[in-house]
Amino acid sequence: MKTAKALDKEVSLSIEIDDAEVAPEILSKINEVLTHLVSNAIDHGIEDADSRSRSGKPPKANVTVFINAKDNELHFRVEDDGRGIDVTKLTAKAVSNGLFTKAQASKMTHDEKLALIFHSGLSTKEEASEVSGRGVGMDAANRASKEISPDGSGISIQSILGRGTVFKFKSITKKA
């Protein structure tokens, strides 16, 4: 919880995990993905205690990691009760960075706009910190998740502004 302490945020981290035997090279990638997702949730998703109180939330935020074993796969869900992803702000940042025109952005679906979070170099933070803001962590997490996914899929996102975000991904337990 070094990230929460560095950002002066109160966060409860819970992990619910099924027993599974996982190859070390896969475990290394899982660790990479989870580290980025949890750090990102704490830094970008979780509000400070005062903001949470003003929003009617308890001052202490929750980040929960669920890991379910199914056959030779692991199914991951990382969820937080933070601010959610502001797709309007994210899309505006992508447009201002020259990734799209306003016209192109207006034709994007909500899910396509959410997926901008994985675009390398794109961050909604005005300044990078020790924790995040360079726009590389979520891209790295998504690439790593694709490497260990049984079907090559990356991380999926569900987010409700003001309520929180859920990230999901799958992993094999060993290489074939």
N, C-alpha and C positions, 0 to 999 in steps of 0.2 A: 504494500500500500504506500510505497515511496512516492508514487505519482500524486496520490490524494494529499499526502502530507506536504509535498512541494507546492501544491496549488491551494493549500489551506481549505480543503473541502472535506466534509464528513461523509465517508462512504462505507457502507457495509458490503463486503464482497462475499458471496456465497457460492459454493461449488457443489453441485450434485453430480456424482459420477458413478457409472456402472463399472464393474471390474472388466478389464480387457487386457489381453496381452498385445503389446504394440512394439513393432520393430524400432530400434533406436533411431534410424534415419527418418522414419515417419514421425516419431515422437519429437524430433528436433523441429520439423516443419510445423507440427501442431503447436508447439511452444511459441514459434515465431508468430503464427496467426493469432493465437490467443493473447499474446503479449500486446500486439498492435491493437486488437479489438478492445481489450480492457483499458489500455492506456488512453485510447481515443474516446471511449465512453466517458472516462473520468474527466479528461481535459475538455473535450468539446461538448459532450452530452449532459454532464452533470452541472447543475447550477451551484452557485455558492449558497450558503445556508440562508442568508437574507432573501435572496431571490426566490428560493424554494418556499420560504415562509410566506412571502407576498403572493405566491401562486397557490397557496393552500396546501402545500406539500410539507411533510415533516422535514426538519433541517438535515437529517441524515439521509443520504441517497442510498439506493440499492442497485448493485450490479450483480447479476446472477449468471453463472455459467452452468449449463446443463450438458452433460455428455452421456449419451445413450448408446450402448453397444447393441448392434443388430447384425447377426450373421458375422461376416468379416468386415463390417463397416462400423464406423463411429459417426454419430450424428450430433452435431454441436449447435447449441443455441446460446448466444450471449445477449442478455437483455438488460436494459437500464430503465429507470423511471425518471429520466432527465427531461431536457427541453425538446427532444426530438430533432430531426433534421429539417432545417428551414430550406426547402427546395427553391424558394424564390431567391433567397440570398445566395445559395450555391449556384444557381443558374446565372444570376447576375454577375457573379464572380467569373464564371466560365466565359460569359460574353465579354466582360471587360478585359479578360486575358486573351481574347481573340480566338477562342476555341470554336465559337459559333457566332452567327449573327443573331440579332434579336428575332428575326423572322424564323430562322432555323430553330431557335430555342422554343418559340411559341408552338411549334409543331411536335415537340418532344412529349412523350408520355410522362406521367408522374414517375414511373419506375426508371425510365431512361434518365430523368433528372436526378433521381436518387443515386443512380449508378455513377454519376459524375464524381462522387466521393472517392472513387477508385482511380480517377485520372491523375497520372503522375504530374506533380508540380502544382496541383490545384489545392488550395487551402482557403477556408473562409477567415482564418486568423489574419489580422493585420500585421502582426509581428511573430516570428518564430520564437519559441521558447526552448528550454532544454528538453521539454516533454514532446512538443509537436509544433506543427505550423509550417512545415516545409513542403507538405503535400506529397510525401513519399511513403509514409507508414501504411496507409490503407491500400495503396497500389501494391506495396510489397506483400501485405497480408493476402490480398486477392490472388496475386501470382502464386504465392506459396500454397494457398488452398487448392488452386487448380492442379498443382503438381501432385497432390496427394488424394485428390478426389477420384472416386471410382468411375465417374463419367466425364471428368474434365471440367465440370461446372465450378464456378467460383462461389463467392459469398453472395447470398441473397439478403435483401434488406426490407424490413417493414418499419415504418416510422410514423408516428402521429405527433404533430407539432404540439408542444406543451405537455405531452404525456410520456414520451420515451421512444426507444428504438430497440429493435430485435435484429440481430445478425445471425444467419444460419449458414452452416457449411457441412460437408461430409468428408470423411477420410477413410482410406483403406487402413487396415491394421498392419499389413506387411506387403512387400512387393511380390508380384507373381513370379 
